[in-house]
Amino acid sequence: MMIDFIEIQKHKFDQVVQKIMAEPQKYLDFEIVSDFYKSTWLDDLPKGTTWTVSGLDNGAEQFDIYIEYRNHYLSIHIQDVITLSHGTK
């Protein structure tokens, strides 16, 4: 039996994303950029996951976060409301 470790890691990524999508206020309550980088749930993502953050400064009214593992992604837009998009490329 072959074990596909990449598929296991993709599944792990999707599980973390589902938690975030189910309770975004719990996971995405950021005031400044350092709040995002201090998020403990980042440690739950598979090794090799990348992310970019834009527009998150002291007093910023909106910002975007893009998190990706291989071809799976989570796109987060935070303004007055939180908009999430999850899928594969």
PDB file with one MODEL, atoms N, CA, C and O in Angstrom:
MODEL        1
ATOM      1  N   MET A   1       0.846  -1.181   0.000  1.00  0.00           N
ATOM      2  CA  MET A   1       0.000   0.000   0.000  1.00  0.00           C
ATOM      3  C   MET A   1       0.891   1.244   0.000  1.00  0.00           C
ATOM      4  O   MET A   1       1.815   1.364   0.805  1.00  0.00           O
ATOM      5  N   MET A   2       0.597   2.156  -0.909  1.00  0.00           N
ATOM      6  CA  MET A   2       1.336   3.415  -1.006  1.00  0.00           C
ATOM      7  C   MET A   2       0.637   4.487  -0.179  1.00  0.00           C
ATOM      8  O   MET A   2      -0.585   4.629  -0.223  1.00  0.00           O
ATOM      9  N   ILE A   3       1.425   5.229   0.567  1.00  0.00           N
ATOM     10  CA  ILE A   3       0.887   6.351   1.329  1.00  0.00           C
ATOM     11  C   ILE A   3       1.297   7.627   0.609  1.00  0.00           C
ATOM     12  O   ILE A   3       2.481   7.858   0.365  1.00  0.00           O
ATOM     13  N   ASP A   4       0.324   8.447   0.273  1.00  0.00           N
ATOM     14  CA  ASP A   4       0.587   9.707  -0.421  1.00  0.00           C
ATOM     15  C   ASP A   4       0.649  10.825   0.620  1.00  0.00           C
ATOM     16  O   ASP A   4      -0.373  11.388   1.012  1.00  0.00           O
ATOM     17  N   PHE A   5       1.871  11.133   1.057  1.00  0.00           N
ATOM     18  CA  PHE A   5       2.045  12.120   2.108  1.00  0.00           C
ATOM     19  C   PHE A   5       1.609  13.516   1.675  1.00  0.00           C
ATOM     20  O   PHE A   5       1.152  14.304   2.504  1.00  0.00           O
ATOM     21  N   ILE A   6       1.743  13.825   0.414  1.00  0.00           N
ATOM     22  CA  ILE A   6       1.302  15.142  -0.071  1.00  0.00           C
ATOM     23  C   ILE A   6      -0.202  15.274   0.080  1.00  0.00           C
ATOM     24  O   ILE A   6      -0.691  16.316   0.516  1.00  0.00           O
ATOM     25  N   GLU A   7      -0.943  14.232  -0.275  1.00  0.00           N
ATOM     26  CA  GLU A   7      -2.406  14.277  -0.124  1.00  0.00           C
ATOM     27  C   GLU A   7      -2.802  14.386   1.345  1.00  0.00           C
ATOM     28  O   GLU A   7      -3.772  15.067   1.678  1.00  0.00           O
ATOM     29  N   ILE A   8      -2.065  13.726   2.217  1.00  0.00           N
ATOM     30  CA  ILE A   8      -2.334  13.828   3.658  1.00  0.00           C
ATOM     31  C   ILE A   8      -2.139  15.270   4.115  1.00  0.00           C
ATOM     32  O   ILE A   8      -2.943  15.783   4.894  1.00  0.00           O
ATOM     33  N   GLN A   9      -1.083  15.930   3.641  1.00  0.00           N
ATOM     34  CA  GLN A   9      -0.816  17.318   4.028  1.00  0.00           C
ATOM     35  C   GLN A   9      -1.858  18.272   3.442  1.00  0.00           C
ATOM     36  O   GLN A   9      -2.246  19.243   4.092  1.00  0.00           O
ATOM     37  N   LYS A  10      -2.308  18.001   2.227  1.00  0.00           N
ATOM     38  CA  LYS A  10      -3.377  18.819   1.641  1.00  0.00           C
ATOM     39  C   LYS A  10      -4.646  18.691   2.472  1.00  0.00           C
ATOM     40  O   LYS A  10      -5.346  19.676   2.706  1.00  0.00           O
ATOM     41  N   HIS A  11      -4.939  17.480   2.913  1.00  0.00           N
ATOM     42  CA  HIS A  11      -6.118  17.252   3.754  1.00  0.00           C
ATOM     43  C   HIS A  11      -5.974  18.001   5.081  1.00  0.00           C
ATOM     44  O   HIS A  11      -6.941  18.581   5.576  1.00  0.00           O
ATOM     45  N   LYS A  12      -4.784  17.991   5.648  1.00  0.00           N
ATOM     46  CA  LYS A  12      -4.519  18.727   6.893  1.00  0.00           C
ATOM     47  C   LYS A  12      -4.764  20.222   6.682  1.00  0.00           C
ATOM     48  O   LYS A  12      -5.390  20.876   7.517  1.00  0.00           O
ATOM     49  N   PHE A  13      -4.272  20.758   5.569  1.00  0.00           N
ATOM     50  CA  PHE A  13      -4.496  22.165   5.240  1.00  0.00           C
ATOM     51  C   PHE A  13      -5.993  22.458   5.172  1.00  0.00           C
ATOM     52  O   PHE A  13      -6.471  23.428   5.762  1.00  0.00           O
ATOM     53  N   ASP A  14      -6.726  21.618   4.452  1.00  0.00           N
ATOM     54  CA  ASP A  14      -8.169  21.819   4.295  1.00  0.00           C
ATOM     55  C   ASP A  14      -8.906  21.741   5.632  1.00  0.00           C
ATOM     56  O   ASP A  14      -9.888  22.456   5.831  1.00  0.00           O
ATOM     57  N   GLN A  15      -8.456  20.893   6.541  1.00  0.00           N
ATOM     58  CA  GLN A  15      -9.082  20.797   7.859  1.00  0.00           C
ATOM     59  C   GLN A  15      -8.911  22.093   8.650  1.00  0.00           C
ATOM     60  O   GLN A  15      -9.858  22.565   9.280  1.00  0.00           O
ATOM     61  N   VAL A  16      -7.715  22.667   8.620  1.00  0.00           N
ATOM     62  CA  VAL A  16      -7.478  23.939   9.312  1.00  0.00           C
ATOM     63  C   VAL A  16      -8.331  25.031   8.683  1.00  0.00           C
ATOM     64  O   VAL A  16      -8.930  25.838   9.393  1.00  0.00           O
ATOM     65  N   VAL A  17      -8.389  25.061   7.363  1.00  0.00           N
ATOM     66  CA  VAL A  17      -9.189  26.064   6.651  1.00  0.00           C
ATOM     67  C   VAL A  17     -10.666  25.941   7.030  1.00  0.00           C
ATOM     68  O   VAL A  17     -11.339  26.953   7.224  1.00  0.00           O
ATOM     69  N   GLN A  18     -11.171  24.723   7.135  1.00  0.00           N
ATOM     70  CA  GLN A  18     -12.582  24.533   7.499  1.00  0.00           C
ATOM     71  C   GLN A  18     -12.875  25.082   8.892  1.00  0.00           C
ATOM     72  O   GLN A  18     -13.946  25.647   9.117  1.00  0.00           O
ATOM     73  N   LYS A  19     -11.941  24.924   9.827  1.00  0.00           N
ATOM     74  CA  LYS A  19     -12.115  25.499  11.168  1.00  0.00           C
ATOM     75  C   LYS A  19     -12.209  27.021  11.084  1.00  0.00           C
ATOM     76  O   LYS A  19     -13.060  27.638  11.724  1.00  0.00           O
ATOM     77  N   ILE A  20     -11.328  27.614  10.290  1.00  0.00           N
ATOM     78  CA  ILE A  20     -11.309  29.072  10.136  1.00  0.00           C
ATOM     79  C   ILE A  20     -12.603  29.549   9.491  1.00  0.00           C
ATOM     80  O   ILE A  20     -13.185  30.541   9.928  1.00  0.00           O
ATOM     81  N   MET A  21     -13.054  28.855   8.463  1.00  0.00           N
ATOM     82  CA  MET A  21     -14.269  29.266   7.756  1.00  0.00           C
ATOM     83  C   MET A  21     -15.511  29.106   8.635  1.00  0.00           C
ATOM     84  O   MET A  21     -16.472  29.862   8.490  1.00  0.00           O
ATOM     85  N   ALA A  22     -15.498  28.142   9.532  1.00  0.00           N
ATOM     86  CA  ALA A  22     -16.641  27.925  10.417  1.00  0.00           C
ATOM     87  C   ALA A  22     -16.747  28.999  11.495  1.00  0.00           C
ATOM     88  O   ALA A  22     -17.848  29.347  11.921  1.00  0.00           O
ATOM     89  N   GLU A  23     -15.604  29.526  11.938  1.00  0.00           N
ATOM     90  CA  GLU A  23     -15.589  30.535  12.997  1.00  0.00           C
ATOM     91  C   GLU A  23     -14.558  31.622  12.691  1.00  0.00           C
ATOM     92  O   GLU A  23     -13.573  31.746  13.419  1.00  0.00           O
ATOM     93  N   PRO A  24     -14.759  32.408  11.639  1.00  0.00           N
ATOM     94  CA  PRO A  24     -13.733  33.387  11.259  1.00  0.00           C
ATOM     95  C   PRO A  24     -13.429  34.423  12.350  1.00  0.00           C
ATOM     96  O   PRO A  24     -12.281  34.845  12.487  1.00  0.00           O
ATOM     97  N   GLN A  25     -14.428  34.835  13.118  1.00  0.00           N
ATOM     98  CA  GLN A  25     -14.176  35.830  14.160  1.00  0.00           C
ATOM     99  C   GLN A  25     -13.223  35.292  15.223  1.00  0.00           C
ATOM    100  O   GLN A  25     -12.461  36.053  15.819  1.00  0.00           O
ATOM    101  N   LYS A  26     -13.263  33.999  15.457  1.00  0.00           N
ATOM    102  CA  LYS A  26     -12.381  33.366  16.448  1.00  0.00           C
ATOM    103  C   LYS A  26     -10.927  33.359  15.972  1.00  0.00           C
ATOM    104  O   LYS A  26     -10.011  33.551  16.772  1.00  0.00           O
ATOM    105  N   TYR A  27     -10.716  33.142  14.689  1.00  0.00           N
ATOM    106  CA  TYR A  27      -9.368  32.971  14.160  1.00  0.00           C
ATOM    107  C   TYR A  27      -8.798  34.216  13.485  1.00  0.00           C
ATOM    108  O   TYR A  27      -7.582  34.319  13.322  1.00  0.00           O
ATOM    109  N   LEU A  28      -9.641  35.154  13.093  1.00  0.00           N
ATOM    110  CA  LEU A  28      -9.195  36.277  12.263  1.00  0.00           C
ATOM    111  C   LEU A  28      -9.440  37.627  12.917  1.00  0.00           C
ATOM    112  O   LEU A  28      -9.879  38.565  12.251  1.00  0.00           O
ATOM    113  N   ASP A  29      -9.169  37.737  14.189  1.00  0.00           N
ATOM    114  CA  ASP A  29      -9.356  38.988  14.924  1.00  0.00           C
ATOM    115  C   ASP A  29      -8.001  39.675  15.064  1.00  0.00           C
ATOM    116  O   ASP A  29      -7.299  39.485  16.057  1.00  0.00           O
ATOM    117  N   PHE A  30      -7.639  40.476  14.058  1.00  0.00           N
ATOM    118  CA  PHE A  30      -6.330  41.116  14.020  1.00  0.00           C
ATOM    119  C   PHE A  30      -6.475  42.634  14.071  1.00  0.00           C
ATOM    120  O   PHE A  30      -7.354  43.209  13.428  1.00  0.00           O
ATOM    121  N   GLU A  31      -5.609  43.266  14.837  1.00  0.00           N
ATOM    122  CA  GLU A  31      -5.541  44.725  14.871  1.00  0.00           C
ATOM    123  C   GLU A  31      -4.357  45.226  14.041  1.00  0.00           C
ATOM    124  O   GLU A  31      -4.457  46.241  13.352  1.00  0.00           O
ATOM    125  N   ILE A  32      -3.245  44.508  14.115  1.00  0.00           N
ATOM    126  CA  ILE A  32      -2.021  44.891  13.407  1.00  0.00           C
ATOM    127  C   ILE A  32      -1.386  43.640  12.801  1.00  0.00           C
ATOM    128  O   ILE A  32      -1.773  42.518  13.127  1.00  0.00           O
ATOM    129  N   VAL A  33      -0.415  43.843  11.922  1.00  0.00           N
ATOM    130  CA  VAL A  33       0.206  42.732  11.198  1.00  0.00           C
ATOM    131  C   VAL A  33       0.800  41.694  12.144  1.00  0.00           C
ATOM    132  O   VAL A  33       0.716  40.495  11.879  1.00  0.00           O
ATOM    133  N   SER A  34       1.388  42.135  13.224  1.00  0.00           N
ATOM    134  CA  SER A  34       2.015  41.174  14.137  1.00  0.00           C
ATOM    135  C   SER A  34       0.993  40.239  14.769  1.00  0.00           C
ATOM    136  O   SER A  34       1.347  39.131  15.174  1.00  0.00           O
ATOM    137  N   ASP A  35      -0.270  40.658  14.863  1.00  0.00           N
ATOM    138  CA  ASP A  35      -1.312  39.767  15.390  1.00  0.00           C
ATOM    139  C   ASP A  35      -1.486  38.547  14.491  1.00  0.00           C
ATOM    140  O   ASP A  35      -1.650  37.430  14.983  1.00  0.00           O
ATOM    141  N   PHE A  36      -1.451  38.755  13.180  1.00  0.00           N
ATOM    142  CA  PHE A  36      -1.567  37.617  12.262  1.00  0.00           C
ATOM    143  C   PHE A  36      -0.394  36.662  12.452  1.00  0.00           C
ATOM    144  O   PHE A  36      -0.588  35.452  12.567  1.00  0.00           O
ATOM    145  N   TYR A  37       0.815  37.201  12.485  1.00  0.00           N
ATOM    146  CA  TYR A  37       2.001  36.355  12.581  1.00  0.00           C
ATOM    147  C   TYR A  37       2.110  35.649  13.929  1.00  0.00           C
ATOM    148  O   TYR A  37       2.863  34.684  14.058  1.00  0.00           O
ATOM    149  N   LYS A  38       1.374  36.111  14.928  1.00  0.00           N
ATOM    150  CA  LYS A  38       1.343  35.468  16.247  1.00  0.00           C
ATOM    151  C   LYS A  38       0.239  34.412  16.351  1.00  0.00           C
ATOM    152  O   LYS A  38       0.125  33.741  17.377  1.00  0.00           O
ATOM    153  N   SER A  39      -0.562  34.260  15.318  1.00  0.00           N
ATOM    154  CA  SER A  39      -1.679  33.309  15.352  1.00  0.00           C
ATOM    155  C   SER A  39      -1.162  31.889  15.576  1.00  0.00           C
ATOM    156  O   SER A  39      -0.332  31.393  14.814  1.00  0.00           O
ATOM    157  N   THR A  40      -1.656  31.250  16.618  1.00  0.00           N
ATOM    158  CA  THR A  40      -1.191  29.896  16.934  1.00  0.00           C
ATOM    159  C   THR A  40      -1.653  28.875  15.902  1.00  0.00           C
ATOM    160  O   THR A  40      -1.012  27.839  15.729  1.00  0.00           O
ATOM    161  N   TRP A  41      -2.763  29.157  15.212  1.00  0.00           N
ATOM    162  CA  TRP A  41      -3.258  28.200  14.220  1.00  0.00           C
ATOM    163  C   TRP A  41      -2.332  28.090  13.010  1.00  0.00           C
ATOM    164  O   TRP A  41      -2.431  27.124  12.253  1.00  0.00           O
ATOM    165  N   LEU A  42      -1.439  29.053  12.811  1.00  0.00           N
ATOM    166  CA  LEU A  42      -0.467  28.942  11.715  1.00  0.00           C
ATOM    167  C   LEU A  42       0.407  27.699  11.900  1.00  0.00           C
ATOM    168  O   LEU A  42       0.841  27.084  10.925  1.00  0.00           O
ATOM    169  N   ASP A  43       0.659  27.337  13.161  1.00  0.00           N
ATOM    170  CA  ASP A  43       1.466  26.151  13.452  1.00  0.00           C
ATOM    171  C   ASP A  43       0.754  24.854  13.071  1.00  0.00           C
ATOM    172  O   ASP A  43       1.397  23.815  12.920  1.00  0.00           O
ATOM    173  N   ASP A  44      -0.565  24.908  12.917  1.00  0.00           N
ATOM    174  CA  ASP A  44      -1.341  23.721  12.549  1.00  0.00           C
ATOM    175  C   ASP A  44      -1.306  23.437  11.049  1.00  0.00           C
ATOM    176  O   ASP A  44      -1.674  22.347  10.611  1.00  0.00           O
ATOM    177  N   LEU A  45      -0.863  24.416  10.266  1.00  0.00           N
ATOM    178  CA  LEU A  45      -0.789  24.239   8.812  1.00  0.00           C
ATOM    179  C   LEU A  45       0.405  23.354   8.456  1.00  0.00           C
ATOM    180  O   LEU A  45       1.394  23.329   9.189  1.00  0.00           O
ATOM    181  N   PRO A  46       0.323  22.632   7.346  1.00  0.00           N
ATOM    182  CA  PRO A  46       1.439  21.756   6.965  1.00  0.00           C
ATOM    183  C   PRO A  46       2.710  22.549   6.670  1.00  0.00           C
ATOM    184  O   PRO A  46       2.662  23.692   6.216  1.00  0.00           O
ATOM    185  N   LYS A  47       3.838  21.914   6.940  1.00  0.00           N
ATOM    186  CA  LYS A  47       5.126  22.518   6.609  1.00  0.00           C
ATOM    187  C   LYS A  47       5.161  22.764   5.106  1.00  0.00           C
ATOM    188  O   LYS A  47       4.776  21.895   4.324  1.00  0.00           O
ATOM    189  N   GLY A  48       5.614  23.930   4.705  1.00  0.00           N
ATOM    190  CA  GLY A  48       5.629  24.289   3.290  1.00  0.00           C
ATOM    191  C   GLY A  48       4.502  25.230   2.902  1.00  0.00           C
ATOM    192  O   GLY A  48       4.463  25.721   1.774  1.00  0.00           O
ATOM    193  N   THR A  49       3.581  25.487   3.831  1.00  0.00           N
ATOM    194  CA  THR A  49       2.509  26.451   3.579  1.00  0.00           C
ATOM    195  C   THR A  49       3.115  27.845   3.517  1.00  0.00           C
ATOM    196  O   THR A  49       3.979  28.187   4.325  1.00  0.00           O
ATOM    197  N   THR A  50       2.662  28.653   2.555  1.00  0.00           N
ATOM    198  CA  THR A  50       3.132  30.034   2.440  1.00  0.00           C
ATOM    199  C   THR A  50       1.960  30.983   2.621  1.00  0.00           C
ATOM    200  O   THR A  50       0.805  30.610   2.414  1.00  0.00           O
ATOM    201  N   TRP A  51       2.270  32.216   3.012  1.00  0.00           N
ATOM    202  CA  TRP A  51       1.224  33.222   3.134  1.00  0.00           C
ATOM    203  C   TRP A  51       1.786  34.598   2.837  1.00  0.00           C
ATOM    204  O   TRP A  51       2.970  34.871   3.034  1.00  0.00           O
ATOM    205  N   THR A  52       0.900  35.454   2.359  1.00  0.00           N
ATOM    206  CA  THR A  52       1.223  36.861   2.148  1.00  0.00           C
ATOM    207  C   THR A  52       0.123  37.683   2.793  1.00  0.00           C
ATOM    208  O   THR A  52      -1.046  37.299   2.802  1.00  0.00           O
ATOM    209  N   VAL A  53       0.526  38.819   3.329  1.00  0.00           N
ATOM    210  CA  VAL A  53      -0.409  39.724   3.997  1.00  0.00           C
ATOM    211  C   VAL A  53      -0.175  41.109   3.426  1.00  0.00           C
ATOM    212  O   VAL A  53       0.969  41.541   3.283  1.00  0.00           O
ATOM    213  N   SER A  54      -1.264  41.813   3.097  1.00  0.00           N
ATOM    214  CA  SER A  54      -1.116  43.178   2.593  1.00  0.00           C
ATOM    215  C   SER A  54      -2.123  44.098   3.266  1.00  0.00           C
ATOM    216  O   SER A  54      -3.233  43.691   3.609  1.00  0.00           O
ATOM    217  N   GLY A  55      -1.712  45.340   3.444  1.00  0.00           N
ATOM    218  CA  GLY A  55      -2.612  46.366   3.957  1.00  0.00           C
ATOM    219  C   GLY A  55      -2.867  46.306   5.441  1.00  0.00           C
ATOM    220  O   GLY A  55      -3.765  46.989   5.932  1.00  0.00           O
ATOM    221  N   LEU A  56      -2.110  45.512   6.175  1.00  0.00           N
ATOM    222  CA  LEU A  56      -2.359  45.360   7.598  1.00  0.00           C
ATOM    223  C   LEU A  56      -1.357  46.210   8.374  1.00  0.00           C
ATOM    224  O   LEU A  56      -0.267  45.745   8.707  1.00  0.00           O
ATOM    225  N   ASP A  57      -1.727  47.446   8.656  1.00  0.00           N
ATOM    226  CA  ASP A  57      -0.889  48.365   9.416  1.00  0.00           C
ATOM    227  C   ASP A  57      -1.668  48.819  10.632  1.00  0.00           C
ATOM    228  O   ASP A  57      -2.852  48.513  10.768  1.00  0.00           O
ATOM    229  N   ASN A  58      -1.009  49.544  11.512  1.00  0.00           N
ATOM    230  CA  ASN A  58      -1.738  50.148  12.625  1.00  0.00           C
ATOM    231  C   ASN A  58      -2.831  51.038  12.066  1.00  0.00           C
ATOM    232  O   ASN A  58      -2.552  51.972  11.315  1.00  0.00           O
ATOM    233  N   GLY A  59      -4.062  50.756  12.423  1.00  0.00           N
ATOM    234  CA  GLY A  59      -5.184  51.571  11.980  1.00  0.00           C
ATOM    235  C   GLY A  59      -5.708  51.247  10.600  1.00  0.00           C
ATOM    236  O   GLY A  59      -6.608  51.936  10.121  1.00  0.00           O
ATOM    237  N   ALA A  60      -5.182  50.223   9.937  1.00  0.00           N
ATOM    238  CA  ALA A  60      -5.677  49.870   8.604  1.00  0.00           C
ATOM    239  C   ALA A  60      -7.129  49.428   8.692  1.00  0.00           C
ATOM    240  O   ALA A  60      -7.510  48.691   9.601  1.00  0.00           O
ATOM    241  N   GLU A  61      -7.931  49.881   7.746  1.00  0.00           N
ATOM    242  CA  GLU A  61      -9.346  49.544   7.749  1.00  0.00           C
ATOM    243  C   GLU A  61      -9.640  48.280   6.953  1.00  0.00           C
ATOM    244  O   GLU A  61     -10.709  47.689   7.110  1.00  0.00           O
ATOM    245  N   GLN A  62      -8.718  47.859   6.109  1.00  0.00           N
ATOM    246  CA  GLN A  62      -8.914  46.632   5.347  1.00  0.00           C
ATOM    247  C   GLN A  62      -7.566  45.995   5.073  1.00  0.00           C
ATOM    248  O   GLN A  62      -6.539  46.672   5.007  1.00  0.00           O
ATOM    249  N   PHE A  63      -7.589  44.687   4.916  1.00  0.00           N
ATOM    250  CA  PHE A  63      -6.377  43.984   4.546  1.00  0.00           C
ATOM    251  C   PHE A  63      -6.724  42.640   3.942  1.00  0.00           C
ATOM    252  O   PHE A  63      -7.847  42.151   4.070  1.00  0.00           O
ATOM    253  N   ASP A  64      -5.731  42.047   3.276  1.00  0.00           N
ATOM    254  CA  ASP A  64      -5.906  40.769   2.595  1.00  0.00           C
ATOM    255  C   ASP A  64      -4.824  39.796   3.037  1.00  0.00           C
ATOM    256  O   ASP A  64      -3.677  40.176   3.275  1.00  0.00           O
ATOM    257  N   ILE A  65      -5.218  38.533   3.142  1.00  0.00           N
ATOM    258  CA  ILE A  65      -4.297  37.459   3.491  1.00  0.00           C
ATOM    259  C   ILE A  65      -4.512  36.342   2.467  1.00  0.00           C
ATOM    260  O   ILE A  65      -5.648  35.969   2.174  1.00  0.00           O
ATOM    261  N   TYR A  66      -3.422  35.819   1.933  1.00  0.00           N
ATOM    262  CA  TYR A  66      -3.504  34.694   0.999  1.00  0.00           C
ATOM    263  C   TYR A  66      -2.606  33.592   1.543  1.00  0.00           C
ATOM    264  O   TYR A  66      -1.399  33.782   1.696  1.00  0.00           O
ATOM    265  N   ILE A  67      -3.202  32.438   1.834  1.00  0.00           N
ATOM    266  CA  ILE A  67      -2.482  31.302   2.404  1.00  0.00           C
ATOM    267  C   ILE A  67      -2.574  30.153   1.407  1.00  0.00           C
ATOM    268  O   ILE A  67      -3.649  29.856   0.885  1.00  0.00           O
ATOM    269  N   GLU A  68      -1.428  29.505   1.145  1.00  0.00           N
ATOM    270  CA  GLU A  68      -1.418  28.468   0.111  1.00  0.00           C
ATOM    271  C   GLU A  68      -0.537  27.289   0.519  1.00  0.00           C
ATOM    272  O   GLU A  68       0.562  27.462   1.046  1.00  0.00           O
ATOM    273  N   TYR A  69      -1.045  26.100   0.263  1.00  0.00           N
ATOM    274  CA  TYR A  69      -0.246  24.878   0.363  1.00  0.00           C
ATOM    275  C   TYR A  69      -0.404  24.121  -0.953  1.00  0.00           C
ATOM    276  O   TYR A  69      -1.493  23.644  -1.275  1.00  0.00           O
ATOM    277  N   ARG A  70       0.669  24.014  -1.698  1.00  0.00           N
ATOM    278  CA  ARG A  70       0.646  23.406  -3.026  1.00  0.00           C
ATOM    279  C   ARG A  70      -0.426  24.079  -3.875  1.00  0.00           C
ATOM    280  O   ARG A  70      -0.308  25.272  -4.153  1.00  0.00           O
ATOM    281  N   ASN A  71      -1.469  23.364  -4.300  1.00  0.00           N
ATOM    282  CA  ASN A  71      -2.502  24.005  -5.123  1.00  0.00           C
ATOM    283  C   ASN A  71      -3.766  24.336  -4.327  1.00  0.00           C
ATOM    284  O   ASN A  71      -4.768  24.735  -4.919  1.00  0.00           O
ATOM    285  N   HIS A  72      -3.744  24.183  -3.013  1.00  0.00           N
ATOM    286  CA  HIS A  72      -4.881  24.533  -2.157  1.00  0.00           C
ATOM    287  C   HIS A  72      -4.642  25.916  -1.560  1.00  0.00           C
ATOM    288  O   HIS A  72      -3.516  26.254  -1.197  1.00  0.00           O
ATOM    289  N   TYR A  73      -5.703  26.713  -1.460  1.00  0.00           N
ATOM    290  CA  TYR A  73      -5.521  28.072  -0.954  1.00  0.00           C
ATOM    291  C   TYR A  73      -6.698  28.515  -0.090  1.00  0.00           C
ATOM    292  O   TYR A  73      -7.794  27.958  -0.145  1.00  0.00           O
ATOM    293  N   LEU A  74      -6.420  29.539   0.707  1.00  0.00           N
ATOM    294  CA  LEU A  74      -7.438  30.278   1.447  1.00  0.00           C
ATOM    295  C   LEU A  74      -7.148  31.749   1.216  1.00  0.00           C
ATOM    296  O   LEU A  74      -6.052  32.229   1.504  1.00  0.00           O
ATOM    297  N   SER A  75      -8.129  32.456   0.698  1.00  0.00           N
ATOM    298  CA  SER A  75      -8.020  33.893   0.480  1.00  0.00           C
ATOM    299  C   SER A  75      -8.937  34.581   1.487  1.00  0.00           C
ATOM    300  O   SER A  75     -10.112  34.234   1.611  1.00  0.00           O
ATOM    301  N   ILE A  76      -8.388  35.557   2.203  1.00  0.00           N
ATOM    302  CA  ILE A  76      -9.134  36.249   3.256  1.00  0.00           C
ATOM    303  C   ILE A  76      -9.098  37.744   2.971  1.00  0.00           C
ATOM    304  O   ILE A  76      -8.028  38.325   2.790  1.00  0.00           O
ATOM    305  N   HIS A  77     -10.260  38.355   2.933  1.00  0.00           N
ATOM    306  CA  HIS A  77     -10.367  39.807   2.800  1.00  0.00           C
ATOM    307  C   HIS A  77     -11.122  40.302   4.027  1.00  0.00           C
ATOM    308  O   HIS A  77     -12.243  39.870   4.298  1.00  0.00           O
ATOM    309  N   ILE A  78     -10.499  41.207   4.760  1.00  0.00           N
ATOM    310  CA  ILE A  78     -11.122  41.748   5.965  1.00  0.00           C
ATOM    311  C   ILE A  78     -11.319  43.239   5.782  1.00  0.00           C
ATOM    312  O   ILE A  78     -10.364  43.984   5.563  1.00  0.00           O
ATOM    313  N   GLN A  79     -12.553  43.660   5.872  1.00  0.00           N
ATOM    314  CA  GLN A  79     -12.913  45.070   5.849  1.00  0.00           C
ATOM    315  C   GLN A  79     -13.998  45.216   6.898  1.00  0.00           C
ATOM    316  O   GLN A  79     -13.763  44.896   8.063  1.00  0.00           O
ATOM    317  N   ASP A  80     -15.172  45.687   6.527  1.00  0.00           N
ATOM    318  CA  ASP A  80     -16.280  45.732   7.482  1.00  0.00           C
ATOM    319  C   ASP A  80     -16.759  44.322   7.805  1.00  0.00           C
ATOM    320  O   ASP A  80     -17.186  44.041   8.925  1.00  0.00           O
ATOM    321  N   VAL A  81     -16.686  43.449   6.823  1.00  0.00           N
ATOM    322  CA  VAL A  81     -17.020  42.033   7.003  1.00  0.00           C
ATOM    323  C   VAL A  81     -15.833  41.193   6.544  1.00  0.00           C
ATOM    324  O   VAL A  81     -14.961  41.678   5.824  1.00  0.00           O
ATOM    325  N   ILE A  82     -15.807  39.947   6.958  1.00  0.00           N
ATOM    326  CA  ILE A  82     -14.751  39.026   6.554  1.00  0.00           C
ATOM    327  C   ILE A  82     -15.257  38.194   5.379  1.00  0.00           C
ATOM    328  O   ILE A  82     -16.308  37.560   5.466  1.00  0.00           O
ATOM    329  N   THR A  83     -14.501  38.201   4.276  1.00  0.00           N
ATOM    330  CA  THR A  83     -14.840  37.407   3.103  1.00  0.00           C
ATOM    331  C   THR A  83     -13.762  36.344   2.922  1.00  0.00           C
ATOM    332  O   THR A  83     -12.572  36.652   2.864  1.00  0.00           O
ATOM    333  N   LEU A  84     -14.196  35.088   2.835  1.00  0.00           N
ATOM    334  CA  LEU A  84     -13.267  33.972   2.699  1.00  0.00           C
ATOM    335  C   LEU A  84     -13.521  33.225   1.400  1.00  0.00           C
ATOM    336  O   LEU A  84     -14.665  33.058   0.978  1.00  0.00           O
ATOM    337  N   SER A  85     -12.446  32.779   0.775  1.00  0.00           N
ATOM    338  CA  SER A  85     -12.550  31.956  -0.425  1.00  0.00           C
ATOM    339  C   SER A  85     -11.543  30.819  -0.283  1.00  0.00           C
ATOM    340  O   SER A  85     -10.369  31.057   0.002  1.00  0.00           O
ATOM    341  N   HIS A  86     -12.000  29.592  -0.482  1.00  0.00           N
ATOM    342  CA  HIS A  86     -11.144  28.415  -0.323  1.00  0.00           C
ATOM    343  C   HIS A  86     -11.303  27.543  -1.556  1.00  0.00           C
ATOM    344  O   HIS A  86     -12.413  27.354  -2.053  1.00  0.00           O
ATOM    345  N   GLY A  87     -10.210  27.021  -2.040  1.00  0.00           N
ATOM    346  CA  GLY A  87     -10.313  26.153  -3.207  1.00  0.00           C
ATOM    347  C   GLY A  87      -8.969  25.622  -3.638  1.00  0.00           C
ATOM    348  O   GLY A  87      -8.001  25.616  -2.878  1.00  0.00           O
ATOM    349  N   THR A  88      -8.935  25.173  -4.888  1.00  0.00           N
ATOM    350  CA  THR A  88      -7.702  24.681  -5.487  1.00  0.00           C
ATOM    351  C   THR A  88      -7.471  25.405  -6.804  1.00  0.00           C
ATOM    352  O   THR A  88      -8.411  25.839  -7.470  1.00  0.00           O
ATOM    353  N   LYS A  89      -6.203  25.525  -7.162  1.00  0.00           N
ATOM    354  CA  LYS A  89      -5.844  26.165  -8.429  1.00  0.00           C
ATOM    355  C   LYS A  89      -5.625  25.124  -9.486  1.00  0.00           C
ATOM    356  O   LYS A  89      -5.314  25.459 -10.628  1.00  0.00           O
TER     357      LYS A  89
ENDMDL
END
